[in-house]
């Protein structure tokens, strides 16, 4: 997996650390969502597909180890445990619970990024490229190559933000993303209003009738979703 396409969930009850990690990881090319506790993390996992989780162990009500134990009953998403407990016994217990890596606080953010990249490199690769191509009627979008191509073979120019929107919506086709969630994932100064503008521009490139979209649809009161053919 190319790390710049990865969507990471940071689970930590420390508000300041969550914000710092979110900003730093976004600056390094990742999509980042956050959760203040295990309960909210499970809600996020029900709604979105993540490529990797960073989970703090010392959280109230349900610890990171308890969360990881329950997670592993149904999900194999890579997990890095982040904690102030750096003893060998603690690391072994975390790995036994199913963690892919373990990083003790305080830590160097650059080291965390390197560990994330190493884990993502080991993640299974999609071998069937057809699974990465979205049929949008008049054109095709290749998620891996981030290319929008007309049915007659001509490349249609799209901006990096438009590429990101197609990747986010295309990887979870049929799932509704709120304007706020899309702005949060994209970061870089995006707002719900700017998302509306980007969606309007993108529709003009992929829809036969941009005012009555077939593929990039609005779900009133909820957000947007992509419905490939």
C-alpha positions as CSV (number, residue, x, y, z in Angstrom):
1,X,0.0,0.0,0.0
2,X,1.2,3.5,-0.8
3,X,1.3,5.3,2.5
4,X,-0.1,8.5,1.2
5,X,-3.5,6.8,0.6
6,X,-3.7,5.4,4.1
7,X,-6.4,6.4,6.5
8,X,-5.3,6.2,10.2
9,X,-7.4,6.3,13.4
10,X,-5.7,7.8,16.5
11,X,-7.4,6.6,19.7
12,X,-6.2,8.5,22.8
13,X,-7.9,10.3,25.7
14,X,-5.2,13.0,25.7
15,X,-6.8,15.9,23.7
16,X,-3.4,17.6,23.1
17,X,-1.6,14.5,21.9
18,X,-4.5,13.6,19.6
19,X,-4.4,17.0,18.0
20,X,-0.6,16.9,17.7
21,X,-0.6,13.5,16.1
22,X,-3.4,14.4,13.7
23,X,-1.6,17.5,12.5
24,X,1.8,15.7,12.2
25,X,0.5,12.7,10.4
26,X,-1.5,14.8,8.0
27,X,1.6,16.8,7.2
28,X,3.2,13.5,6.3
29,X,0.5,12.6,3.8
30,X,-1.9,10.5,5.7
31,X,-5.7,10.8,6.1
32,X,-6.3,11.0,9.9
33,X,-9.4,10.6,12.1
34,X,-9.4,10.6,15.9
35,X,-11.3,9.1,18.8
36,X,-11.2,10.1,22.5
37,X,-11.9,6.6,23.8
38,X,-12.6,2.9,22.8
39,X,-16.3,3.4,22.5
40,X,-16.0,6.3,20.0
41,X,-13.3,4.3,18.1
42,X,-15.7,1.4,17.6
43,X,-18.3,3.9,16.2
44,X,-15.6,5.1,13.7
45,X,-14.8,1.5,12.7
46,X,-18.4,0.9,12.0
47,X,-18.6,3.8,9.6
48,X,-15.1,3.9,8.0
49,X,-12.4,1.6,6.8
50,X,-9.0,2.3,8.3
51,X,-5.6,1.1,7.2
52,X,-4.0,1.4,10.6
53,X,-4.9,2.3,14.2
54,X,-2.7,4.0,16.8
55,X,-4.1,3.1,20.3
56,X,-3.1,4.4,23.7
57,X,-3.2,1.8,26.4
58,X,-4.0,4.0,29.5
59,X,-7.5,5.1,28.7
60,X,-10.5,5.4,31.1
61,X,-13.4,3.0,31.3
62,X,-11.8,0.6,28.7
63,X,-8.1,0.3,28.3
64,X,-6.3,0.0,24.9
65,X,-5.5,-3.6,25.6
66,X,-9.1,-4.4,26.3
67,X,-10.1,-2.6,23.2
68,X,-7.5,-4.4,21.1
69,X,-8.6,-7.8,22.5
70,X,-12.2,-7.2,21.4
71,X,-11.1,-5.7,18.1
72,X,-9.1,-8.8,17.2
73,X,-12.2,-11.0,17.5
74,X,-13.4,-9.5,14.2
75,X,-10.8,-7.2,12.7
76,X,-7.2,-7.6,11.6
77,X,-6.5,-4.0,10.9
78,X,-2.8,-3.2,11.9
79,X,-2.5,-1.6,15.4
80,X,0.4,0.3,17.0
81,X,0.1,0.6,20.8
82,X,1.2,3.9,22.2
83,X,1.8,4.1,26.0
84,X,3.8,5.5,28.8
85,X,4.4,1.9,30.0
86,X,7.7,0.9,28.4
87,X,8.6,-2.2,30.4
88,X,9.5,-5.4,28.5
89,X,6.5,-7.2,30.1
90,X,4.1,-4.5,28.9
91,X,5.4,-4.7,25.4
92,X,5.1,-8.5,25.4
93,X,1.5,-8.4,26.7
94,X,0.6,-5.8,24.0
95,X,2.0,-8.0,21.2
96,X,0.3,-11.1,22.7
97,X,-3.0,-9.2,22.5
98,X,-2.5,-8.7,18.8
99,X,-0.6,-5.4,18.4
100,X,1.6,-5.1,15.3
101,X,4.0,-2.7,17.0
102,X,4.5,-0.9,20.3
103,X,5.9,2.5,20.9
104,X,6.6,3.9,24.4
105,X,6.0,7.6,25.4
106,X,7.7,10.0,25.0
107,X,8.5,9.2,21.4
108,X,10.0,10.8,18.4
109,X,7.2,11.5,15.8
110,X,9.5,10.7,12.9
111,X,10.0,7.2,14.4
112,X,6.3,6.7,14.6
113,X,5.9,7.6,10.9
114,X,8.7,5.1,10.0
115,X,7.0,2.4,11.9
116,X,3.6,3.2,10.2
117,X,5.3,3.0,6.8
118,X,7.0,-0.3,7.6
119,X,3.7,-1.8,8.7
120,X,1.8,-0.6,5.6
121,X,4.5,-2.0,3.3
122,X,3.7,-5.4,4.8
123,X,0.0,-5.0,4.3
124,X,-1.6,-7.3,1.7
125,X,-1.6,-5.7,-1.8
126,X,-4.5,-5.8,-4.1
127,X,-3.5,-8.0,-7.0
128,X,-6.6,-7.6,-9.2
129,X,-6.3,-4.0,-10.6
130,X,-9.9,-4.2,-11.9
131,X,-11.0,-3.9,-8.3
132,X,-9.4,-0.5,-8.2
133,X,-11.2,0.9,-11.3
134,X,-14.5,2.7,-10.8
135,X,-17.0,2.8,-13.7
136,X,-18.5,6.3,-13.8
137,X,-20.4,6.0,-17.0
138,X,-18.7,8.4,-19.3
139,X,-15.3,7.8,-17.6
140,X,-13.3,5.4,-15.5
141,X,-11.4,6.3,-12.3
142,X,-8.3,4.3,-11.3
143,X,-7.9,4.5,-7.5
144,X,-4.3,3.3,-7.5
145,X,-3.1,5.5,-10.3
146,X,-5.4,8.4,-9.3
147,X,-6.4,8.9,-13.0
148,X,-9.7,9.8,-14.5
149,X,-10.0,8.6,-18.1
150,X,-12.8,9.0,-20.6
151,X,-14.2,6.0,-22.3
152,X,-12.4,7.0,-25.4
153,X,-9.0,6.9,-23.6
154,X,-8.4,10.6,-22.9
155,X,-7.1,11.6,-19.5
156,X,-9.4,14.1,-17.7
157,X,-7.5,16.6,-15.5
158,X,-8.5,16.5,-11.9
159,X,-7.0,18.4,-9.0
160,X,-5.3,16.6,-6.0
161,X,-8.3,17.4,-3.8
162,X,-10.6,15.9,-6.5
163,X,-8.4,12.8,-6.6
164,X,-8.6,12.5,-2.8
165,X,-12.4,12.9,-2.8
166,X,-12.7,10.1,-5.5
167,X,-10.4,7.9,-3.5
168,X,-12.2,8.4,-0.2
169,X,-15.7,7.9,-1.7
170,X,-14.6,5.2,-4.1
171,X,-12.9,3.0,-1.6
172,X,-16.2,2.9,0.4
173,X,-18.7,3.1,-2.5
174,X,-22.3,3.4,-1.3
175,X,-21.2,4.8,2.1
176,X,-22.4,8.2,3.1
177,X,-19.7,10.8,4.1
178,X,-20.8,14.0,5.7
179,X,-19.4,17.3,4.5
180,X,-17.8,17.7,7.9
181,X,-16.2,14.2,7.8
182,X,-14.8,14.8,4.3
183,X,-13.3,18.2,5.4
184,X,-11.8,16.5,8.4
185,X,-10.2,13.7,6.4
186,X,-8.8,16.1,3.8
187,X,-7.6,18.6,6.3
188,X,-5.4,21.4,4.8
189,X,-7.9,24.2,5.4
190,X,-10.9,22.4,4.0
191,X,-14.4,23.3,5.3
192,X,-17.8,21.9,4.7
193,X,-18.5,24.8,2.3
194,X,-15.3,24.1,0.3
195,X,-16.3,20.4,0.1
196,X,-19.6,21.5,-1.6
197,X,-17.6,23.5,-4.1
198,X,-15.2,20.7,-4.8
199,X,-18.1,18.2,-5.3
200,X,-19.8,20.6,-7.7
201,X,-16.6,20.9,-9.8
202,X,-16.1,17.2,-9.8
203,X,-19.6,16.5,-11.0
204,X,-19.0,18.6,-14.0
205,X,-16.2,16.3,-15.0
206,X,-17.8,12.9,-14.3
207,X,-21.5,13.4,-14.8
208,X,-23.5,13.6,-18.0
209,X,-25.9,16.0,-16.2
210,X,-24.1,17.6,-13.2
211,X,-27.4,19.0,-11.9
212,X,-28.9,15.6,-11.8
213,X,-26.0,13.4,-10.8
214,X,-26.1,9.6,-11.2
215,X,-22.8,8.7,-9.7
216,X,-21.8,11.3,-7.1
217,X,-25.0,11.7,-5.2
218,X,-26.2,13.9,-2.4
219,X,-28.1,12.3,0.4
220,X,-30.2,15.1,1.9
221,X,-29.2,16.1,5.4
222,X,-26.4,13.5,5.5
223,X,-23.7,14.1,2.9
224,X,-22.3,12.6,-0.2
225,X,-21.8,9.1,-1.6
226,X,-20.3,7.6,-4.8
227,X,-22.3,4.9,-6.7
228,X,-20.2,3.4,-9.5
229,X,-21.9,1.5,-12.3
